[in-house]
Amino acid sequence: MAANQFGDLDTAAGLKALDKFLEDKSYITGWVASKDDIEVFRIIGKLPAQTYANAQRWYRHIESYSEHEVAALLGEEVEAEAEEEAVEEVAEEAAETTETTETTETTATTETTEPAAEKPAAEKKDDDFDLFSDLTEEEAGAKAAAEAARAAEAAKPKKILKSRVVFDVKPYDDETDLAEVEGVVRGIEMDGLLWGASTLVPIAYGIKKLQIVAIIEDEKVSTDNLEETILDHDDIVQSVDIVSFNKL
């Protein structure tokens, strides 16, 4: 059980151990989210205090996952069940509609025992363009099935596509405060953006650069736009590069 390595997560000691573990990591196990993250997240049950900044950052990231993403990490078949239920509901509605139509047609046939009076010209013209008045039972069933399939497709939950991007942020010069650089980067907020772990990587002659992880929703966040926003702080930032880009 992944949570055991941190002790009792209901205590300050357990949260401190988790916070220390997440100083240079984004997830409990490996480089992507897993059922271990969901397990620890559920045990904690609430957002850690600001004292545990790394644990708080990790908790907010896991909290951003949708119900279906969590189910996928746990290996559950929630999406398939939801799709099956949607198909069944639409099929039942289609069956009720077909039954009502057949009842109406039967009643109309029974009541028509005498020659009907000639319809006005306008009504006759409308009848000429009624393309569905002569559907056979098989055709009506096929039409209902097609509508059910379309409705089921529309009912499928839309998957949120995310990526894990690692940025290299080089300081303006050897006197630039990297803590300030990181503060500026983490201060950038966008819908669909979550900052992750960071570290300082030596370049040369005692100079270091900031390497920081960003989790982004592909449809909401552009990496080009994010790079430009970081480079707007050209008084302390020299350049920004993407080290790795992985789909989650």
For each residue, the residues with C-beta under 8 A, 3 or more apart:
1: 4 39
2: 5 28 29 36 39 40
3: 6 9 39 40 43
4: 1 7
5: 2 17 21
6: 3 9 14 15 17 18 21 40
7: 4 11 13 14 17
8: 11 13 14
9: 3 6 14 15 18 40 43 44
10: 14 43
11: 7 8 14 15
12: 15 16
13: 7 8 16 17
14: 6 7 8 9 10 11 17 18
15: 6 9 11 12 18 19 44 48 49 52 55
16: 12 13 19 20 52
17: 5 6 7 13 14 20 21
18: 6 9 14 15 21 22 40 44 48 52 55
19: 15 16 22 23 48 51 52 53 54 55
20: 16 17 23 54
21: 5 6 17 18 25 28
22: 18 19 25 26 54 55 57 58 197
23: 19 20 54 197
24: 197 199
25: 21 22 28 197
26: 22 31 58 61 164 196 197 213 215
27: 30 31 32 33 34 36 37 58
28: 2 21 25 34 36 37 39 40
29: 2 34 36 37
30: 27 34
31: 26 27 164 246
32: 27 164 246 248
33: 27 37 38 62 65 73 248
34: 27 28 29 30 37 38 73
35: 38 39 73 74 75
36: 2 27 28 29 39 40
37: 27 28 29 33 34 40 41 58 62 73
38: 33 34 35 41 42 62 70 73 74
39: 1 2 3 28 35 36 42 43
40: 2 3 6 9 18 28 36 37 43 44
41: 37 38 44 59 62 63
42: 38 39 45
43: 3 9 10 39 40
44: 9 15 18 40 41 48 55 59
45: 42
46:
47: 56 59 60 63
48: 15 18 19 44 51 52 55 56 59
49: 15 52 56
50: 53 56
51: 19 48
52: 15 16 18 19 48 49 55 56
53: 19 50 56 57
54: 19 20 22 23 57 58 197
55: 15 18 19 22 44 48 52 58 59
56: 47 48 49 50 52 53 59 60
57: 22 53 54 60 61 195 196
58: 22 26 27 37 54 55 61 62
59: 41 44 47 48 55 56 62 63
60: 47 56 57 63 64 194
61: 26 57 58 64 194 196 215
62: 33 37 38 41 58 59 65
63: 41 47 59 60
64: 60 61 194
65: 33 62 69 70 73
66: 69 70 157 160
67: 70 71 78
68: 71 72 78 79 157 159
69: 65 66 72 73 159 160
70: 38 65 66 67 73 74
71: 67 68 74 76 77 78 79
72: 68 69 75 76 79
73: 33 34 35 37 38 65 69 70
74: 35 38 70 71
75: 35 72
76: 71 72
77: 71 80 81
78: 67 68 71 81 82
79: 68 71 72 82 83 156 157
80: 77 83 84
81: 77 78 84 85
82: 78 79 85 86 155 156 157
83: 79 80 86 87 152 155 156
84: 80 81 87 88
85: 81 82 88 89
86: 82 83 89 90 151 152 155 156
87: 83 84 90 91 148 149 152
88: 84 85 91 92
89: 85 86 92 93
90: 86 87 93 94 147 148 151 152 155
91: 87 88 94 95 144 145 148
92: 88 89 95 96
93: 89 90 96 97
94: 90 91 97 98 144 145 147 148
95: 91 92 98 99 144
96: 92 93 99 100
97: 93 94 100 101 144
98: 94 95 101 102 140 141 144
99: 95 96 102 103
100: 96 97 103 104
101: 97 98 104 105 140
102: 98 99 105 106
103: 99 100 106 107
104: 100 101 107 108
105: 101 102 108 109
106: 102 103 109 110
107: 103 104 110 111
108: 104 105 111 112
109: 105 106 112
110: 106 107 113
111: 107 108
112: 108 109 116
113: 110
114:
115:
116: 112 119
117:
118:
119: 116 123 124 127
120: 123 124
121: 124 125
122: 125 126
123: 119 120 126 127
124: 119 120 121 127 128
125: 121 122 128 129
126: 122 123 129 130
127: 119 123 124 130 133
128: 124 125
129: 125 126
130: 126 127 133
131:
132: 135
133: 127 130
134:
135: 132 139 140 143
136: 139 140
137: 140 141
138: 141 142
139: 135 136 142 143
140: 98 101 135 136 137 143 144
141: 98 137 138 144 145
142: 138 139 145 146
143: 135 139 140 146 147
144: 91 94 95 97 98 140 141 147 148
145: 91 94 141 142 148 149
146: 142 143 149 150
147: 90 94 143 144 150 151
148: 87 90 91 94 144 145 151 152
149: 87 145 146 152 153
150: 146 147 153 154
151: 86 90 147 148 154 155
152: 83 86 87 90 148 149 155 156
153: 149 150 156
154: 150 151
155: 82 83 86 90 151 152
156: 79 82 83 86 152 153
157: 66 68 79 82
158:
159: 68 69
160: 66 69 217 219
161: 217 218 219 247
162: 215 216 217 218 247 248
163: 215 216 218 245 246 247 248
164: 26 31 32 196 213 214 215 244 245 246 247 248
165: 213 214 215 216 223 242 244 245 246
166: 211 212 213 214 242 243 244 245
167: 185 211 212 213 214 226 227 230 240 241 242 243
168: 201 209 210 211 239 240 241 242 243
169: 181 185 209 210 211 212 230 237 239 240
170: 203 209 210 237 238 239 240 241
171: 174 176 178 181 207 208 209 210 236 237 238
172: 176 234 235 236 237 238
173: 176 238
174: 171 205 206 207
175:
176: 171 172 173 180 181 236
177: 180 181 236
178: 171 181 182 200 208 209 210
179: 182 183
180: 176 177 183 184 236
181: 169 171 176 177 178 184 185 210 233 236 237
182: 178 179 185 186 198 210 212
183: 179 180 186 187
184: 180 181 187 188 230 233 236 237
185: 167 169 181 182 188 195 210 212 230
186: 182 183 195 212
187: 183 184
188: 184 185 193 226 229 230
189: 193
190: 193 220 221 226
191: 217 220 221
192: 216 217 219 220 221
193: 188 189 190 214 215 216 217 220 221 226
194: 60 61 64 214 215 216
195: 57 185 186 198 212 213 214 215
196: 26 57 61 164 212 213 214 215
197: 22 23 24 25 26 54 212 213
198: 182 195 210 211 212 213
199: 24 211 212
200: 178 208 209 210 211
201: 168 208 209 210 211
202: 206 207 208
203: 170 207 208 209
204: 207
205: 174
206: 174 202
207: 171 174 202 203 204
208: 171 178 200 201 202 203
209: 168 169 170 171 178 200 201 203
210: 168 169 170 171 178 181 182 185 198 200 201
211: 166 167 168 169 198 199 200 201 243
212: 166 167 169 182 185 186 195 196 197 198 199
213: 26 164 165 166 167 195 196 197 198
214: 164 165 166 167 193 194 195 196 226
215: 26 61 162 163 164 165 193 194 195 196 248
216: 162 163 165 192 193 194 220 221 223 226
217: 160 161 162 191 192 193 220 221
218: 161 162 163 221
219: 160 161 192
220: 190 191 192 193 216 217
221: 190 191 192 193 216 217 218 225 226
222: 225 226
223: 165 216 226 227 242 245
224: 227 228
225: 221 222 228 229
226: 167 188 190 193 214 216 221 222 223 229 230
227: 167 223 224 230 231 240 242
228: 224 225 231 232
229: 188 225 226 232
230: 167 169 184 185 188 226 227 233 237 240
231: 227 228 234 237 239 240
232: 228 229
233: 181 184 230 236 237
234: 172 231 237
235: 172
236: 171 172 176 177 180 181 184 233
237: 169 170 171 172 181 184 230 231 233 234 240
238: 170 171 172 173
239: 168 169 170 231
240: 167 168 169 170 227 230 231 237
241: 167 168 170
242: 165 166 167 168 223 227 245
243: 166 167 168 211
244: 164 165 166
245: 163 164 165 166 223 242
246: 31 32 163 164 165
247: 161 162 163 164
248: 32 33 162 163 164 215
